[in-house]
């Protein structure tokens, strides 16, 4: 299993869970190779780490040559993006975020397609901002919505390879104001990264699920 964006946060939680279930885990990110010892201690011995910038075609090609055949590909990249109202936002930063999270994953999938096992799967990552609009998050709202549409389009075009997405809500740790907001959700709290990571494994292991966005948000969309 190849996890792109797997050296921290949600991607790292996916790696830990998959490794615990016996998967051969390869972690790829800009910092994964430099953090090899730390990631080995966190995930487990025997993992492979690869330096990868998804916006670089050369990087992607080099990484995929090292990986070989891929049974499951999880994409959990999250570009730095400062929350800002639309009229005050740095559009250059928003454009770069779109280049990384959306177009970067498009390039990655196109180049990885021939290396995916026929019964393999791809799991993308969107997020609550794609549906539940919060002021100051217009760029991530657009990126997440585009990712979910991409998921459905590729499920048709790349079949029989299955393409799904996970849409997380608020994941700990969060600032106090976000924690307070999450207490108003039906679940009454933010999620742990491990709770959301279970959704990725479910989608990888479910042979009849494709083109689906699995929401793990504690009911945030309901209130």
ZIHU-V926853 format. One record per residue. SS is DSSP state (A for helix, B for strand, O for the rest). NEAR is the number of other ideal C-beta (glycine too) atoms within 8 Angstrom. Layout:
BEGIN
SS | NEAR
SS | NEAR
END
This chain:
BEGIN
O | 13
B | 11
B | 15
B | 16
O | 15
O | 15
O | 12
O | 7
A | 10
A | 14
A | 17
A | 15
A | 13
A | 15
A | 15
A | 13
A | 13
A | 13
A | 12
A | 7
O | 7
O | 4
O | 8
O | 5
O | 14
B | 12
B | 17
B | 15
B | 14
O | 6
O | 9
O | 16
O | 8
O | 6
O | 10
A | 9
A | 6
A | 7
A | 15
A | 10
A | 6
A | 7
A | 12
O | 9
O | 4
O | 4
O | 13
B | 7
B | 13
B | 12
B | 13
O | 12
O | 7
O | 13
O | 8
O | 7
A | 7
A | 6
A | 11
A | 14
A | 9
A | 8
A | 12
A | 10
A | 6
A | 8
A | 12
O | 5
O | 7
B | 13
B | 8
B | 12
B | 15
B | 16
B | 13
O | 13
O | 14
O | 8
O | 8
O | 5
O | 9
O | 6
O | 5
O | 8
O | 8
A | 6
A | 4
A | 5
O | 11
O | 7
A | 6
A | 6
A | 12
A | 12
A | 8
A | 9
A | 14
A | 13
A | 9
A | 12
A | 11
A | 12
A | 9
A | 12
A | 15
A | 9
A | 12
A | 13
A | 13
A | 7
A | 10
A | 13
A | 9
A | 4
A | 9
B | 13
B | 7
B | 6
B | 5
B | 12
B | 13
B | 16
B | 14
B | 13
B | 16
O | 13
O | 10
A | 13
A | 11
A | 13
O | 9
O | 8
O | 7
O | 7
O | 5
O | 7
O | 10
A | 10
A | 12
A | 12
A | 12
A | 9
A | 13
A | 15
A | 11
A | 10
A | 16
A | 13
A | 8
A | 12
A | 16
A | 9
A | 8
A | 11
A | 14
A | 8
A | 6
O | 10
O | 8
O | 5
O | 11
B | 13
B | 13
B | 17
B | 14
B | 15
B | 17
B | 14
O | 15
O | 14
B | 12
O | 8
O | 2
O | 9
O | 5
A | 5
A | 6
A | 10
A | 11
A | 8
A | 9
A | 16
O | 8
O | 6
O | 15
O | 7
O | 8
O | 7
O | 9
O | 12
B | 15
O | 9
A | 12
A | 9
A | 8
A | 15
A | 13
A | 9
A | 11
A | 14
A | 12
A | 9
A | 15
A | 11
A | 6
O | 7
O | 6
O | 4
O | 8
O | 10
O | 8
O | 10
B | 10
B | 11
B | 7
B | 12
O | 14
O | 14
O | 9
A | 12
A | 9
A | 6
O | 7
END
